[in-house]
């Protein structure tokens, strides 16, 4: 089990506290770079389908976390259905940062300031390890999809286009 106290984010604190097997992977990619997710995968030397982005959306006026592979986009209609709503839109950047406690490019599905309903794309279930933000720009965490789903109390659904 990799533990790097220097990482010190709420996401890594949750993983350590819950004794979840994980590894931390630093990288150097500008969060403003086009095709950011693919560049992160390239920097880490892994398949892009293993890297997931964390997006915060509004489903019928309530915030919901969506975790989707960087190889696709979020299907807002599918997310709305998976979250038990009718309509979804991406949340305003400020609302996403305020709710999660993280900045864009470093939003993790773990250790968020406010626990929100979470939907993880079903493709994660086909992987032994997936990569998500560790709660800071330039740091990913690899963990078993089942652990992420358990720790976030997520549901899984096909929410990627």
Kinemage of the C-alpha trace (Angstrom):
@kinemage 1
@onewidth
@group {chain A} dominant
@subgroup {mainchain}
@vectorlist {calphas} color= white
{ca unk a 1} P 0.000 0.000 0.000
{ca unk a 2} L 1.583 3.275 -1.106
{ca unk a 3} L 1.297 6.146 1.330
{ca unk a 4} L 2.940 9.448 0.613
{ca unk a 5} L 2.231 11.928 3.390
{ca unk a 6} L 3.561 14.772 1.224
{ca unk a 7} L 0.507 14.385 -1.042
{ca unk a 8} L -1.678 15.455 1.867
{ca unk a 9} L -5.068 15.902 0.223
{ca unk a 10} L -8.487 15.027 1.634
{ca unk a 11} L -8.668 12.270 -1.032
{ca unk a 12} L -5.424 10.622 0.066
{ca unk a 13} L -6.434 11.010 3.706
{ca unk a 14} L -9.621 9.019 3.034
{ca unk a 15} L -7.662 6.283 1.267
{ca unk a 16} L -5.154 6.035 4.095
{ca unk a 17} L -7.806 6.125 6.814
{ca unk a 18} L -9.832 3.397 5.092
{ca unk a 19} L -6.661 1.338 4.431
{ca unk a 20} L -7.392 1.163 0.705
{ca unk a 21} L -4.621 -0.175 -1.500
{ca unk a 22} L -3.597 2.626 -3.841
{ca unk a 23} L -0.621 4.189 -5.568
{ca unk a 24} L 0.046 7.857 -6.216
{ca unk a 25} L 1.252 9.046 -9.607
{ca unk a 26} L 2.562 12.601 -10.068
{ca unk a 27} L 2.601 14.157 -13.551
{ca unk a 28} L 3.289 17.510 -15.148
{ca unk a 29} L 0.539 18.651 -17.543
{ca unk a 30} L -1.072 22.086 -17.660
{ca unk a 31} L -4.759 21.901 -16.640
{ca unk a 32} L -5.503 24.322 -19.485
{ca unk a 33} L -3.947 22.054 -22.140
{ca unk a 34} L -6.332 20.811 -24.844
{ca unk a 35} L -7.076 17.105 -24.500
{ca unk a 36} L -5.852 17.213 -20.888
{ca unk a 37} L -6.914 13.652 -19.999
{ca unk a 38} L -5.057 12.084 -22.913
{ca unk a 39} L -1.947 14.071 -21.986
{ca unk a 40} L -2.179 12.849 -18.378
{ca unk a 41} L -2.392 9.239 -19.594
{ca unk a 42} L 0.572 9.808 -21.889
{ca unk a 43} L 2.603 11.410 -19.082
{ca unk a 44} L 1.869 8.412 -16.848
{ca unk a 45} L 2.475 5.872 -19.627
{ca unk a 46} L -0.935 4.214 -19.252
{ca unk a 47} L -3.921 3.512 -21.486
{ca unk a 48} L -6.238 6.563 -21.656
{ca unk a 49} L -9.260 4.313 -20.943
{ca unk a 50} L -7.895 3.830 -17.392
{ca unk a 51} L -7.847 7.559 -16.613
{ca unk a 52} L -11.141 9.014 -15.384
{ca unk a 53} L -12.176 12.625 -14.992
{ca unk a 54} L -14.398 13.877 -12.210
{ca unk a 55} L -17.129 16.265 -13.280
{ca unk a 56} L -19.786 17.940 -11.191
{ca unk a 57} L -23.185 18.418 -12.763
{ca unk a 58} L -26.562 19.731 -11.719
{ca unk a 59} L -29.351 17.194 -11.984
{ca unk a 60} L -32.733 18.814 -11.411
{ca unk a 61} L -31.027 21.618 -9.412
{ca unk a 62} L -28.954 19.323 -7.158
{ca unk a 63} L -25.246 18.668 -7.539
{ca unk a 64} L -24.074 15.219 -8.623
{ca unk a 65} L -20.564 13.846 -9.221
{ca unk a 66} L -19.891 12.027 -12.506
{ca unk a 67} L -16.736 9.943 -13.019
{ca unk a 68} L -16.099 9.162 -16.695
{ca unk a 69} L -13.131 8.000 -18.780
{ca unk a 70} L -11.122 10.764 -20.410
{ca unk a 71} L -11.627 8.928 -23.714
{ca unk a 72} L -15.221 10.174 -23.928
{ca unk a 73} L -17.591 12.889 -22.850
{ca unk a 74} L -20.286 12.898 -20.208
{ca unk a 75} L -23.738 11.922 -21.502
{ca unk a 76} L -25.848 14.384 -19.533
{ca unk a 77} L -29.132 12.650 -20.340
{ca unk a 78} L -27.764 9.302 -19.132
{ca unk a 79} L -26.399 10.950 -15.982
{ca unk a 80} L -29.784 12.503 -15.240
{ca unk a 81} L -31.441 9.092 -15.538
{ca unk a 82} L -28.809 7.371 -13.404
{ca unk a 83} L -29.199 10.048 -10.717
{ca unk a 84} L -32.997 9.736 -10.724
{ca unk a 85} L -33.608 13.053 -12.448
{ca unk a 86} L -34.856 14.417 -15.728
{ca unk a 87} L -32.360 17.083 -16.772
{ca unk a 88} L -28.630 17.555 -16.220
{ca unk a 89} L -26.184 20.336 -17.033
{ca unk a 90} L -22.552 20.784 -16.092
{ca unk a 91} L -22.240 22.760 -12.881
{ca unk a 92} L -20.749 26.209 -12.862
{ca unk a 93} L -16.985 26.047 -12.182
{ca unk a 94} L -17.265 28.095 -8.983
{ca unk a 95} L -20.084 25.893 -7.663
{ca unk a 96} L -18.071 22.752 -8.423
{ca unk a 97} L -14.981 24.096 -6.667
{ca unk a 98} L -16.962 25.408 -3.677
{ca unk a 99} L -18.864 22.147 -3.231
{ca unk a 100} L -15.885 19.817 -3.663
{ca unk a 101} L -13.215 21.885 -1.940
{ca unk a 102} L -10.897 21.258 -4.895
{ca unk a 103} L -9.815 23.373 -7.869
{ca unk a 104} L -10.561 22.554 -11.517
{ca unk a 105} L -8.004 20.085 -12.808
{ca unk a 106} L -7.692 18.582 -9.338
{ca unk a 107} L -11.265 17.645 -8.402
{ca unk a 108} L -11.279 14.177 -6.902
{ca unk a 109} L -14.361 12.047 -6.327
{ca unk a 110} L -12.856 11.228 -2.905
{ca unk a 111} L -12.712 13.471 0.157
{ca unk a 112} L -15.007 16.171 -1.153
{ca unk a 113} L -16.122 18.910 1.216
{ca unk a 114} L -19.774 17.931 0.716
{ca unk a 115} L -20.685 14.328 -0.025
{ca unk a 116} L -22.702 14.293 -3.229
{ca unk a 117} L -24.515 11.518 -5.078
{ca unk a 118} L -21.917 9.920 -7.357
{ca unk a 119} L -22.228 8.010 -10.633
{ca unk a 120} L -19.225 6.115 -12.006
{ca unk a 121} L -19.264 5.078 -15.659
{ca unk a 122} L -19.868 1.339 -15.947
{ca unk a 123} L -16.703 0.878 -18.029
{ca unk a 124} L -14.730 1.133 -14.778
{ca unk a 125} L -16.049 -2.288 -13.806
{ca unk a 126} L -13.979 -3.840 -16.611
{ca unk a 127} L -10.722 -2.581 -15.079
{ca unk a 128} L -8.560 -3.923 -12.275
{ca unk a 129} L -7.178 -0.403 -11.567
{ca unk a 130} L -8.473 3.002 -12.534
{ca unk a 131} L -6.884 6.418 -12.159
{ca unk a 132} L -8.658 9.476 -10.752
{ca unk a 133} L -7.455 12.789 -9.416
{ca unk a 134} L -5.870 12.509 -5.983
{ca unk a 135} L -7.191 15.951 -5.099
{ca unk a 136} L -4.554 18.226 -6.527
{ca unk a 137} L -3.405 19.198 -9.980
{ca unk a 138} L -0.532 16.992 -11.079
{ca unk a 139} L -1.409 13.961 -8.939
{ca unk a 140} L -3.450 10.894 -9.849
{ca unk a 141} L -4.303 7.929 -7.653
{ca unk a 142} L -4.678 4.365 -8.946
{ca unk a 143} L -7.120 2.144 -7.102
{ca unk a 144} L -9.567 -0.679 -7.673
{ca unk a 145} L -12.888 0.542 -9.108
{ca unk a 146} L -14.758 -1.376 -6.382
{ca unk a 147} L -12.941 0.674 -3.731
{ca unk a 148} L -13.848 3.975 -5.398
{ca unk a 149} L -17.471 2.890 -5.747
{ca unk a 150} L -17.623 1.797 -2.097
{ca unk a 151} L -15.949 4.912 -0.700
{ca unk a 152} L -18.155 7.311 -2.666
{ca unk a 153} L -21.334 5.243 -2.290
{ca unk a 154} L -21.600 5.462 -6.073
{ca unk a 155} L -23.922 3.837 -8.516
{ca unk a 156} L -22.599 2.660 -11.877
{ca unk a 157} L -24.220 3.391 -15.207
{ca unk a 158} L -23.260 3.943 -18.842
{ca unk a 159} L -22.820 7.734 -18.694
{ca unk a 160} L -20.077 8.209 -21.310
{ca unk a 161} L -20.764 9.204 -24.895
